[in-house]
Amino acid sequence: MPTVIDKALDYIGAMNTSVPAPQPMDESTAKGMFKYLKDLGVPASAADVTARGSQEGWNTEFTKKVAGWATKIESADRVVIKNPEYFTAYMREQLRALV
């Protein structure tokens, strides 16, 4: 797995992964991150998310939901990001530096 995807999954792992669904702020952050990774040419896959979720003991439903967003964005399906500002410029800089 590319280092940039690993770092993005670190950000997701810092969220409350013990709940069945991410909070709205976390949802916007994850979707923004996946979109940004795709724009950088290194899209995250559902397999990447599922492997990390399994390794770190994330809630199964949380993992499925986040993996579903990764799949949608990777395949260019429409995804609504309600609060794009939650995926910060700092996070973008950190990820871009790893590409």
N, C-alpha and C positions, 0 to 999 in steps of 0.2 A: 504494500500500500504506500503510495507517495506520502512524503512527510507532511505536505500541505493538508491532505485529507486527514491524516492522523491528528494534526493540530486542530482542525475544525471539529473533529470528534471529541477532542479534549474540552473544547468550549461547550459542546452539548453535554458531555459528562459532568460538567460543573452545574448543570441545571438540576432541578428536582426530578430525577429519573425514577423515583420510587412510586410515582403516581401513574394512573392509566393514560392520562392525556397531558401534554405540556400546557402550561399556563399560556395565555395569549401573547405575553411578551416573549416567552421562550419559543413559541411557535413562529412568530415573526423573525426572531433571530435565526432559528434553524433554516427556515425557508430562504431568508436573505443570504445566508452562508452558502447553501447549496446552489443558489442561482449564481452567486459570485464565483464559486469554484468552477461552475460550467463556463462562465464567461472567461475565466483564466485558462480554460482548456483542460481542466482536470476534474471532471464531474465525479461526485461521490456516488457510489452505487448502493443499492439496498443491501447487497452482500457485505459491504464495508460497515454499514450501520448495524446490521444484524450481528456480525461477528463481534463488534465492539460492545454492543448491548449484552450479548451473551457472556463475554469475557468479564464485564464489569458488574453483572447482575442487575441490569436495568429492568424495570417492570416490562413484562412481555407486551402489553398493549401499547405502552409508551414507545417501545422499540418498533413495533409494527407500524404505528402512526408515522414516526419519523422516517422509517425506511420507505414508506409509501410516498412521502414528499420527495425523497431523494430520487425515487423511480420516476415520478411525474416530471420533475425538473430535468432529469437526465434525458427523458424522452421528449422534451419540449412541450409537454402538456401545460395547459394554463393553470397557474397557481396564484392565488390571491395572497399578497403580503399586506396585511392591514396596517402594520406599524413598521415601515422599513427603517425608521431611525433607530430601532433597537439593535440592528446589526451595525455597530459603530465603525467609524473611520479607523480607530485603533485596531480593531479586529481585521479590517481589510488590509491595513499595512502589514500586520503580523503574517497574514496568509500570503499576501503578494510577495513578501520577502523569501518565502519558502519555495516559490515556483522556479 
